[in-house]
């Protein structure tokens, strides 16, 4: 398995979270399938972030993971609301 540096993983997670944030804020141009894939990607990246749960990046990794989980929750809530409207 390829070892990812903390900085690279942080950048990937920041980009993916920005995508989820845009959807959560109601910006147009997102499909539910894209968002579900983004949620899976963020969850996967959070799992990889656990590699840094000890050591010099531990505190920042924890903060990033908490923020990422907030973006996931927001996106999941918006998807649920959109699905409710479709009924």
VMD Tcl script that draws the C-alpha trace (Angstrom):
set ca {
  {0.00 0.00 0.00}
  {1.26 3.43 -0.87}
  {2.17 5.60 2.08}
  {0.58 9.01 1.81}
  {2.12 12.00 3.51}
  {0.02 13.89 5.99}
  {0.10 17.02 3.83}
  {-1.09 15.14 0.74}
  {-3.89 13.41 2.62}
  {-4.93 16.68 4.24}
  {-5.13 18.34 0.80}
  {-7.19 15.48 -0.65}
  {-9.56 15.57 2.30}
  {-9.88 19.35 2.11}
  {-10.81 19.15 -1.58}
  {-13.36 16.40 -1.06}
  {-14.88 18.20 1.93}
  {-15.19 21.38 -0.14}
  {-17.22 19.37 -2.65}
  {-19.53 18.10 0.11}
  {-19.79 21.57 1.60}
  {-20.91 23.04 -1.72}
  {-23.63 20.41 -1.98}
  {-24.64 20.94 1.64}
  {-25.02 24.66 1.03}
  {-27.44 23.97 -1.80}
  {-25.30 24.89 -4.76}
  {-26.55 23.46 -8.05}
  {-24.76 20.97 -10.25}
  {-24.46 17.94 -8.01}
  {-26.06 14.57 -8.46}
  {-26.97 12.47 -5.46}
  {-24.75 9.70 -6.83}
  {-21.78 12.09 -6.98}
  {-22.42 13.17 -3.41}
  {-22.76 9.59 -2.16}
  {-19.44 8.79 -3.84}
  {-17.94 11.89 -2.19}
  {-19.21 10.77 1.20}
  {-17.58 7.36 0.70}
  {-14.36 9.06 -0.35}
  {-14.31 11.26 2.76}
  {-14.98 8.27 5.01}
  {-12.13 6.37 3.34}
  {-9.79 9.33 3.72}
  {-10.74 9.64 7.40}
  {-9.78 6.00 7.87}
  {-6.42 6.69 6.27}
  {-6.05 9.75 8.49}
  {-5.98 7.44 11.51}
  {-2.40 6.56 10.51}
  {-1.55 9.98 11.93}
  {-3.52 9.63 15.18}
  {-0.25 9.50 17.08}
  {2.81 11.59 16.53}
  {3.32 15.20 15.53}
  {0.12 15.47 13.46}
  {-2.24 13.82 15.96}
  {-4.08 16.94 17.12}
  {-4.50 18.35 13.61}
  {-5.61 14.95 12.30}
  {-8.30 14.79 14.98}
  {-9.52 18.30 14.14}
  {-9.63 17.52 10.43}
  {-11.56 14.31 11.06}
  {-14.16 16.12 13.18}
  {-14.65 18.73 10.45}
  {-14.93 16.03 7.79}
  {-17.59 14.21 9.77}
  {-19.55 17.46 10.00}
  {-19.47 17.78 6.20}
  {-20.62 14.17 5.86}
  {-23.54 14.77 8.23}
  {-24.58 17.92 6.39}
  {-24.50 16.18 3.00}
  {-26.42 13.16 4.32}
  {-29.05 15.47 5.82}
  {-29.48 17.33 2.55}
  {-29.81 14.07 0.61}
  {-32.48 12.91 3.07}
  {-34.37 16.19 2.63}
  {-34.21 15.96 -1.15}
  {-35.44 12.39 -1.06}
  {-38.30 13.41 1.24}
  {-39.32 16.13 -1.24}
  {-39.40 13.59 -4.06}
  {-42.03 11.50 -2.31}
}
mol new
graphics top color blue
foreach p $ca { graphics top sphere $p radius 0.5 }
foreach p [lrange $ca 0 end-1] q [lrange $ca 1 end] { graphics top cylinder $p $q radius 0.2 }
display resetview
